Amino acid sequence: MESLMCSAQGGLMGTTTLLELQERSLWGSSCSSKRVGREKKPWTMSKKNQHVFKLDCGRIKKHYHHAAVCMALKPTFAQPKYFQFHPFHSLKVTLKISSAQAPIAPNYGDQMLGNYVPVFVMLPLEVISNDNILQDREGLENKLRELRSAGVDGVMVDVWWGIVESKGPQQYDWSAYRDLFHLVQHCHLKLQAIMSFHQCGGNIGDSVFIPLPQWILEIGESDPDIFYTSSSGYRNKECLTLGVDNLPLFHGRTAIEMYSDYMKSFRENMEDFLESELLIDIEVGLGPAGELRYPSYSYGLGWVFPGIGEFQCYDKYLEADFKKFAASLNHPEWKLPDNAGQCNDTPESTEFFRSNNGAYKTSDALHFLTWYSNKLLIHGDEILDKANQAFLGCKVKLAAKVAGIHWWYKAESHAAELTAGYYNLYGRDGYRPIAMMLSRHNAILNFTCLEMRNHEQIPEALCGPQELVQQVLSGAWKENIEVAGENALPRYDRDAYNQILLNARPNGINRNGHPKLRMYGVTYLRLCDELLQKTNFDIFKSFVRKMHADMDHCPHPEMYYHYTVRMERSKPPVPGFPAETKAEAPYTWYKETDMSVGPTGLLGYLLAIILYIFKGGRK
């Protein structure tokens, strides 16, 4: 406790700060702090001084460059026109900035920039009202500026189908979103946009209700089978069943044609923002909560954690598709499961999922589960192909979100994953085929539950979030696609941030260049008053700095590791999907991150209290 008090007092006396407690320099404990950032615009130097200084263990090496230098470096406290290093001794170099020039490809071997992982923050669900109005512009601008001051790279926002196309088929109104995009651009942040073809409401964390377009719901009144349906007959109106993807039931259009038209209209109306490279990526909604899955667990169904969920393939369109599938294999007698239990059952309480002679092991079930999961893959593949066509030539990447269904992961049947459409069992990788599909479109795999640790979960649910994250991320990296991630639930503690940091760089930073494993970016859920509360925000700012490998904010993603290029056409489709993907050992993870935000557990709690008291209880 005495040493703890000394550390706290040192921070208050100015020798260190709350955010720098326990902080170790990227370049060794004997060096001073080397957090650096980049100028807002690319720059060039005079011919006389046209070179780059590079830090190398206290020595400055001169590297001649034939083109514009790709970024300027400055310490946290420096003025914008020069930078300063002090690795083992002081050295100050002043550089004149010339007029801006087109960005060039970054140096992927840069010792510092190679470790930088951008941080985005999700905007509130209600930032655009159901009446298509930007809410509380002044208040939002203040919050965006706070994020910017914390070094956050950008924000993520749902672009709701139920708001934009609410007035009728192909009657799009993008005005409120244009206002929002202008505001984000004005605050010098980047933007991730989600094409949200699902309902807001009915999932964990949903605090508002934004339904599908009313004219879609009216079609559903006369034909309720356009919605996913459980074996008990419950119709889930969060999104359209993938069974209608290619059926012209919507005023002459198919579901995929509606999604395609929406994305084409988005491009046409947001062309200026796309050309200015405000948008980093376009995440394409592929199911409930925007995730590529079936709505097997939802509050509307009566689901409560850790229920196994229910298969969602009992609408007449998917039933007909399964009958056709069974007939093609000369088994017209096959039927959809009727022994998989109800949404809040445990695996062992059902005939289908129980470990002792469970039906999921039979040949009939194997074919059903293959059909069920492959329909999901085809659904994602077809919509992403349309997204690729819509944004072809734009300097933006596509992304798709996969759900972190970590409960019952350590049960033999993986029941909750199976009902959601992830055919993942011991020896069989249910996520690698998704990564294979995304690789065709050069799309990012966005995964959730990055903050979760096994021991935080209730033992009886047999959860395995840590192993699940390792499996999914490893499979994606092995398919040579980018991986991004999110936290599943709002967390403001150091333990959660440290777990995210570990998953973002599983083998830590690489002092000699690009780490072998590193995420494309992390999006924090979500912007709210609680996040901006003084103590919480201090810890969050430390988290952002650690994600940036102790460097300041870089506003241009093309200037560091994910260099933006114009989207090319998706690779040709491969006939069918693999019937089975053999599981491989995941990459090895460190036990703890090497860029911790500070002490955790009781020590971190006591430190926060002490600092709070010394600061006079200010919030």
N, C-alpha and C positions, 0 to 999 in steps of 0.2 A: 504493500500500500504506500509505503514511503517513496519508493521509486516512481510509482504511479502519480503521486502528488507532485513530485519534481517535474515529471514530464508535462503534467497539466500546467504547472506554474510557468515552465519554460515557454509553453505555447502562448500563455497570456502575456509574457514579458516581451514577446516579439522575436525570440530566437527561433521559434517554430510556430506553426499555426495548427488549428484543429485538423485541417485537411492534410497536413504534412506529418502528423504524428505517426510513428512507426513506418514512415515512408523511406524506402531505400532507393538510392540512385540507380538508374538503369546501368550505369557504367562503373559501379563499385562504390563501396562505402567510403573510400578515401576521397572521392570526388565530391564537389559541390553539386547542388541540384542542377540537372541539365534539361528541364522541361523546355521544349522548343515548339514553335508553331510556324505556320507559313503565312506569307502575305496573301492578301485577298486576290491579287491578280498575278499572272505570270509576268516575268520581267527579264530584261536583258541587261548586259553590262557593256561598257565601252570596250573596244578592241584592246586597249591597253591593259584592262583588268579582266579580260574575258576568261575566267576560270572559275572552278568551284572548289571551295574548301571543304574537306571532309574530315570528320572527327575520327581518330583512330587511336584509342587508348592514350590520350594526352598529346598525341602528335597531330599536326595539321599537314595533310598531304595535298599537293596541288594536282588537280586533274583538268587538263585542257578539254574544252568542249567545242564542237563545231557548230552548235546551234544554241538557241536560247536556254538559259539555265531554268530548270523546271520549277524551282521553288526557292523562296527566301527563308532564312531561319532567324528566329529571334527568341530571346528568353521571355519568361512571363512578364517581366517588368520593363522590357525594352521599348523604345520608340519604334514606330513602324518602318523607318528607313534604314535601320542597321541591325546587325545581330552581334551577339557577344558569346564567346565560349570561355570557360574557365575550368578545364579538366584537372590539371595539376598546377597550373599557374595561369595568371590572367592574360588574356589576349583579346583585343578589341579590334574588329575590322569593320570599317564603314564602307557601304556599297551604295552607289547611286542607282536609282531606279529609272529606267527609261520607259517609253510608252509600251502599253500592253501588247502582247504578241500571242498568236494562237498557241494553245498548250501543246506540249510535246509529250511523248510517252515517258512515263516515269522510270527512274532507275530502280528496278525491283530488288537490287542488291543493297540498297541504302540501309545502313545499319539501324537507323532509327525508324524511318518511315515504313520499313517492311513489317513492323510489329503493330502498326496502327489499326485498330478496329473501330469503325465509326459507330456512333450511338445515335439512335433515333428515339423519339418519344411519341406514343400514340395520342392523338387528340381526343377530347371528350366525344362520346358517341352522339351527343346532342349538339355538336358545334354548328351543324346546319339543321334547322327546325323542320318538322314535317311539312310546314308551309313554305319550305324552300327559301329560308332567310338565314343569313349569317347572324348568329347569336352573339350579343355582347362583344362587338368588335373591339372596343377600347380595352375591356378587361382581357380579352384574348391576346391582343397585341402586347400588353404588359407581361403576360405570362410567357409569350414567345420570346420576348427580349430577355427575360430571366433565364430561359433555357439557353439562349445564345450566349449569355454572359457566363454560363456554366460550361461552355465548350461543346454543347450538344450540336451534332452535325445537321440534324433535320427532324422532321416530324412525319408521322403516318396518319392518313385519314381514310375513312370509309366513304366511298362515293356511292350512295345508296340508290339502287334501281327504283325502289319504292318512292323516292323523292323526285328523281330526275325525269322519269317517264310515267309520272302518276296520272297525267291528264288524258292519256290515251295512247294507242299504239303509234310509236315513232314520233310522238310529240315530246321532244326533249327540251328541258329547261336547265341550262348549265349556269345560269346567272349567279346564284349564290356561291357555287363552287369557284367560279371565276373571281369573285370577290375574295374568297378565302385564299386562293392561290396567289393573288396579288399581295395579300397581307403577308403570307409566308415568305414570298420573294422580297418584300420590303424589309422584312426582319432578317434577311440574309441567311435563311435556312434552306436546306434541300427538302425534297418532298417524296414520300412513298405513297402512291395512290392505290387503293384497293377497289377493284370492280366488284362491288358487293351485291351479288344477285340473290341475296338471302334476306330473311327477316331479321331485324334487330329486336331481341326479346325472346326469352325462352332458354337462354344459355347462361352459364356461370358468368357473372360480372356484368350482365346486361341490365342497365338501369333505366333504359328508355324503350319505347315500343315504336318501331318503324316497320309496318307490314309490307308485303309485296304490293305492287301496283294494284289499285282497286279493280281495274278491268281484268287483271289476271285472276283475282279472287272471285270475280263474278263468273268467269269461265269455270272455275272450280266448283261453284255451286251446282252447276248442271252436270259436271263431270269431275267428281271428287277424286277419281283415280289419277289425276295429274299430280297428286301429292303422294309422297312416300306413305306407305301403309304398313302397319304392324299386323301380326297374325290375329290379334284381337279386334282389328278393324279400325284402330285409331289412325286418323289422317293428320299428318304433320305438315302444317302450312308454312314452315320455315323456308322451304325452297321447293322447286319442282322436282319430281322424281326423274332420275336419269332415263327412265323408261319412255319418256316423251321427247328425248333429245332430238330425234329425227322424225317426229310426227307433226304434220301441219295443223295443229289444233288451236292455234292462237291467231285468229283472223288471217289464216292462210300461211302463217309462218311457223316453223319448228322452234323448239326451245333454243337450239344452238344458233339458229338464224337471228333470234331476238338478242341473244348475248353478243353475237357478231355485229349486228347493227348498232347496238349500244356502244360498243368499243370503237367502231368506226366514227360514230358521231362524237365521241369523246375526243378522238384524235383531231377531227376537223375543227372542233370548237376550242381545243386547247393547244392548237398548233404553235402559238407563240411561246407558250410555257415549255413545250417540248423542245423547240428550237433553242430556247435560252438555257436548256439543260437544268431547269429547276427540278424536274422529275428525275429521280435516280432509277426507280424501277416501278413497274406496273404489276401488282399482285392480282391474279385473276381468281375470283371467287369460284369455287368448284363444289360447294355444298354448304351444309349448316355451319354457321360461324365463319363462313368463307373457306372452310377446310375441305380437303379431298377425303370425304368419308360419307357414310350413311348417317342419318340422324338417329342412331341407335339408343342414345341416352339424351333425354330432354325433360325439362320440367313439365311440359305439356303431357308427356307420357306418364308422368308421375315418378320419374326417376329420382333416386336419392343415392349419393355416393356411399358405398362403392358397388352399386348394382351392376350386373353384367350387361344390361341393355337388352334390346331385342332386334332380331333381323328385320329389315325394312324393305321387303320385296314382295309384298302381298297385294299391291295394286294390280289391276287387270293387265296392264301393259307389261310389267316385269314378269308376272305369272305366265303370260303367253310366250314371252321370250324364253323362259326357262323350259317350258314344254317343248318349244322348238329345239332348244339345245339338247334336251334329253332324247328327243326323237332322232336327232342327228347321230346319236351314239347308240341307237337301237335299244333304247330303254324308255319307251313311252310311259312306263308305269311309275317312273320316278316322280316324287312330289316334293314340294317345299317342306322344310322341317315343321313338325307339329309338337315336338318334344323338347324344345330349347328353353322352356321356362318363361318367366316374366322378367320385366326390366330390373327389379330389385332382388332377384334371386342370387344365390351364390352358385358357383360352378357345380359344387358337389350335390346341390339340391335338384339338379336337372339330369334327365337321362342323356341328353345330348353332350353336355360338357363335363360330366363326372370323370374322374381319373380312372376309375375301375370300369373297364368295358364301356366307356362313353361312346355314343354314336358318332361323334366327330372323327373317330379313327376309322370308320368303315369306308368301303369303296364308294358307296352312294354319297356319303357326306363329303368325301374328298372331291368328287366331281361338282357337288353343289357349291362348296367353298371356293373352288377354282373359278366357277362361273360367276359367283357373287363378287369376288375380288377383281376378276378381269373386267367385269362390266364397269367397275369404278375406274380402272386404268384407261379403258377405252373412252369413257366420259371425259376424263382429264385431258387425254391426248387430243381428242377432237376439238375441245374448246380452246386449248392452248394453241392448236394449229390456226384457228380463226384469230386468236389474239396476235399471233405472229404476223399474219397477213394484215391485220389492222394497223400494227405499229411498225411494219416493215420500213426500214430506212431511218427510223428515229434513233437517237442516241440514248437508248434506254434498254433495260433488261426486263424480261418477264420473271415472275416468281409465282410459286404455288405453296400453299400452307398445308402441312400435315399435322394431324392432332397428336398430342402427347398422351396417349391412353396408357398410363403407367400402372393402373390398378389391375390386379390379377395377372400382372406380367410374369410373376414367379409361380403362378399356377400352371399345371401341366398343359391345360387346354388354351390358355391365353384368351379366355372367354370374351372379355370386354373388347379386345382387339378384333376378334373374329366377327362379332356382331356389327362392328363399325366398318368392316370390309378389309381389314388388314390380316391376311392369311399368314400369320406369324406364329410359328411353333418351334420347339426345340429341333435344331437341325435344318429348319426351313426359314429363310429370311423373307418376311412379308413386306419389307420396305425397299429392298434393293430393286425390285421391278419398278417401283415408283421412281427411283432415281434414274433408272434406265430410260423410262418414258420421258422424264424431264430433260435428260441429256439430248434428246432429239431436238428440243427447242432451245437448247442452251439456257435453260431456265434455272433460277435459284430455288433450292429446297429450303423453305422456311419452317422451322420446327419449334415446338413450344416446350414448356416445363423446364427451361434451363436452370431455374433457381432451386429446383426441388432436390432434396436429399432423402435417401431411403429411411433413415432413422426418424425423420419428421412425420412419416406416414403411420397410420394405424396398422399394427402387425397383422391383424386378421384379414386385411385386404391384399396381402402378398404383393405389395407395390415394389416396383423396381425402376424408379425414374432415372437413376444414375446409369444403370445398364442400358436402359432404353435409349437415352441420349447418345451413349457411346455407339450403340448398334446403328442407329439411324444416321448419325453424322459420319461414321466410318464408311458406311455403304455409299453414301453420296460422294464422299471424297474419292473413294475407289472408282467411281464412275466419272471422275474428273469434272464435277459440277460444283458451283459455289453453294455454300451453306450459310443461311442466316438463321436467326433465332429470336425467341421472345420468352419472357416470363409468363407463366400461365395465370398467376394470381398476383395482386398488388403486394409488394414487399418493400420495406424501408430499412431493413436491418443489414448489418455487415455480412452475416452468414449467407444470406441470399445473394448479395452482390459478389461475394467471393466465389460462390458456386458458378455464377454466370461467367465471371472472369476465367475460371478454370475451364469451362466448356468453350469459351471463345478462343483460348490458346491452350489446348490440352497438354502440350509439352512445353509450355512457357514461352518466353521471349527468346529470340535468337539474336545475340549481340553481333553476329557477323552477317546479318541479312534477313531474309524471308524465313519465318518459321515454317516447318514442314506442315503443320496443321494450324489453321487460323480461319475464323469465321469471316464471312463477307461483311457482316454487320449485325448489330443487335438492336432490337426495338423494345423499349421499355414500356410496359403497361402500368399506368396511363397518366397523362397530365391531369392533375387535380390539386385542390387546395392543400390536401394532406401532404402531397409530395413537396410542395413549396414551403411548408412549415420549416422554420429555421433549422432545427436539428436534423430533420429528415433531408433537407436540401443540402446541408453541409456534407452529409455522408454521400449523397447522390453525386455531388460535384467531385468528390474524391474518387468515386467509382468511374466517372467519365474520364478523369485523368489517367486512371489505371488502364482503362480500355484503350486509351490513346498512348499507352506505354510511357506515361509521364510527359507527354508533349501537349502543347496547346492546340486549340481548334484549327482545323484546316478546312476552309469553306468550299474548296473545289475538289471533289472526289477524283476527278480525272488527273489531279496533280499528285495523288499518292497511289495506292495499290490497285484500286479497281478502275483502270483507265477506260473511259467510256468510248465505245465505238458504235457505229450505226448497225442496227439490227439486220442480220442477214436472214434469208429464208431458212426455215426449219429443214433439217435433214430428211431425206425420204423415209416414209414410214416402213417399219419392219413388220412383215406379215405375222400377226398374232403376238402374244406376249408369252414369255417362258412359263410353262406349266408349273415349274417349281424352280426356285432359286436356292441353292445350297448355302446354308449359313457358314460364314467365315468368322474367324476370330477378329474382333474389332481392334483398332489401334489402341496402344497403351496410353492411358491417361496418368498424369501426375496425381498424387493423392490430394495435393493442395496447390492453389495458384501461387506463382512466384511474384505476383503483383497485388498483394492483399491490400484492401482498403483500411486495414487496421485491426486492432484486437477485437475478438468476437466473444460471444457468450457473456458470462458474468463480468469478465474484465472489461469488455467493451461497454457493457451497461453501466458499470461503476464509473468508467472514464467519462461517459456522456453526462452522468449526473454531476460529477465534479466540475466539468467545464460549464455546464448549465448554471451551476451555483456561482462560479467565478465570474460569469458574464452577467450576473445580476438577474437571471431568469428571463432574459430577453428572448422573444420569439420572432 
